[in-house]
Amino acid sequence: MSNKPFGTTPSGEAVQLYTLRNAKGMQVEITNYGGRVVSLLAPDRSGRFADVVLGVDSPEGYLGDNPYFGALIGRYGNRIAKGRFRLNGVEYKLAVNNGANALHGGVKGFDRVVWQPREAQSPDGPSLELKYTSKDGEEGYPGNLTVTVSYTLTADNGLRIDYHATTDKDTVVNLTNHSYFNLAGQGEGTILDHVVQIYADRFTPVDAGLIPTGELKSVEGTPFDFRQPATIGSRIGNKDQQLEYGLGYDHNWVLNHKTGSFDVVARVGEPVSGRVMEVLTTEPGLQFYTGNFLDGTIRGKGGKVYPKRAAFCMETQHFPDSPNQPKFPPVVLKPGETLQSSTEYRFSVEPAR
Ligand code: GLA
């Protein structure tokens, strides 16, 4: 692992960029500003490496307006309706930053804070450990929450992310990573020809503000059925109210696996390059988002322009708005407990069909 300076925040904090490498030549760059994955080089079927995550060229670009490129998301990933929830009889009010709702931890979420870095060597490969303590009341959330996130580049081309959190007061937590992937290479067109499989029989339908209705709906007969491989583009334009609300896919899938067990929950392949990405997680849900809000206005890495659907995200998570949804898996963390969660994006190649 190596590191170099990566700019300074407006409040004067110096930020670093870390490079993790493995023996197969895979390389990942991560900054401790927002814990963001800045680049990820993965080989195609002929061994050619390409950067498969979207981002911007300069540290200033990350400080500026951008849609969570590569970022760690917290304290609560995804939406909380009207930015309000009750816990132990107390109503908490969060910043509302997405229409009427709270999204991705608030105005200054974990994607916009400086994490304390530590380089480590795990048995699986080089690790960058990032630590952040979110103060009681930060962005409206109760309790001092101490979060440690370890990024490990494994020997078999996986980027593993291990999350740990503890609190001194009951609080709600939902941590994820918001990398935007294009397996053809960042800036190489849209992801509509990528072939996706998601091991989920159900998803959580939403209202027009993308808040779950509370129903766990069968994917059977809907454009949300990815139990068999299908291209992203094959049904994204279907006349379907859920797709209209999301402007495409921007929904939470209810994963079939047992929560807490570390399993492959999704697989994505790009036919031309042969690159494959498997998603493994312990989490119960997966937000599959197809870059519907990208609109060509952001100048990305290497001057690339990112049109609508230039990338997809697979945000492993607990379900959106869980603090207000008694039937969803719980997201409350109490003093004395440790939140532990793992996700891995594992890269390989498949032969031409
Ligand atoms: C998440 C949300 C999307 C969008 C992106 C960021 O994936 O579900 O609706 O807000 O973040 O643009």
Boltz pocket constraint, residues with backbone or C-beta under 6 A from the ligand:
constraints:
  - pocket:
      binder: B
      contacts: [[A, 67], [A, 68], [A, 78], [A, 103], [A, 210], [A, 250], [A, 287], [A, 289], [A, 293], [A, 313], [A, 315]]
      max_distance: 6.0
